[in-house]
Amino acid sequence: MKETAANVAYITHNFPIDDLSNAFWETAEPIRTGTYWSGVKAPEGRHFETRLLWSDTHLYVRFIAEQAEKLVVNPTPDLSQNADQLWERDVCEIFISPCDPYHPTQYFEFEVAPTGEWLDLDIEIFGGARNTGWAYESGMETAAEIGEGKVTMAFRVSFKALGKTPNAGDVWRGNFFRCVGKGETRGYLAWQPTRTQTPSFHVPEVFGDIRFC
C-alpha cells in the first residue's frame, strides 16, 4: 500500500534557502515519487524526492529530481516576480492545506523550476469550482541547481503567509508533483496519484498527511 504520510523535521534555526546541501536536509526523510498522476509507474529518469523541514517561522521544501532528458525551461528567467504558467515547463510543486485536514478544500500551491523561477497561488474549491487567488503574495524564496543527471530545487515560505503556525504533532494535508518533458511524452508525476481521466493535480480528496515532528 502506498504510504500516505510525509514527515516534516523540526529545525532549531533558519538557514539561507540557497544552502541546498545544509546538514539540516539530512534530518528530513526522503519522500520518493515514481508514479504518474494515473498511478502508472514513471521511468526512473523522471523520479523525484521531496524533503520537508520546519522552524518556528518557516516551512522549507527541497526537491531532487532525476533528469535523464533535455530540460524544458525558460531561457530568460525572471526571478523577481511570479512566473506565469510555470506549470507548462519543467517544475516541481507542492499543494499544502493547513486548514481542516478532513476537508482540505482550501490550500496553497507552490511551484519551483530548475531556473529558480517560482509561482505561488491560493486555491479554494467551492461548489465543484476551483477559485484561484492570482494576487496571493507569499514572499517565498527559492533556489535551484542543475547538476549531472539531476536537478535540485528548493523554497522556503513563512507560516505567516500560510495563515497558521503548526505545533509538533499537527497534521496538515498535501501532495507533491512534478511536470517534466514536452509534447506527447510530457509526464505528470504525483506522490498521491489523482487518477483523473486526464492529468489533473487539483484533487484535494487524495491529499496525504503532512506531519510536523
GIWO-V692390 format. One line per field, one symbol per residue. phi: phi as a letter, one per 20 degrees, with the letter a starting at -180 (. if undefined). burial: + if it has 24 or more other C-alpha atoms within 12 Angstrom, else -. A space follows every 10 residues. Layout:
# GIWO-V692390
phi = ???
burial = ???
This chain:
# GIWO-V692390
phi = .ffdccedef cfbfbfffef dggggfeeff decccfgfnf feggfdfbcc cccbdfccdd ccdcdfcdbf fdcffcfdee bgeglgfedf adccdbceeg febfedbddc cbdgenfbbc cddcebmndd ddefegcemf dcbbbedfmb cdcbbcbffg femadfdgnf cdcabcbbdb nbmfefdceb gdgelefcgb eecffdgefd dee
burial = ---+++++++ +---+-+--+ ---++--+-+ +++++++--- -+--++++++ +++++-++++ +++++++--- +++-----+- -++--+++++ +++++++++- +--+++++++ ++++++++++ ++++------ -------+++ ++++++---+ +++++++++- ++---+---- ++++++++++ +----+++++ ++++-----+ ++++++++++ +++
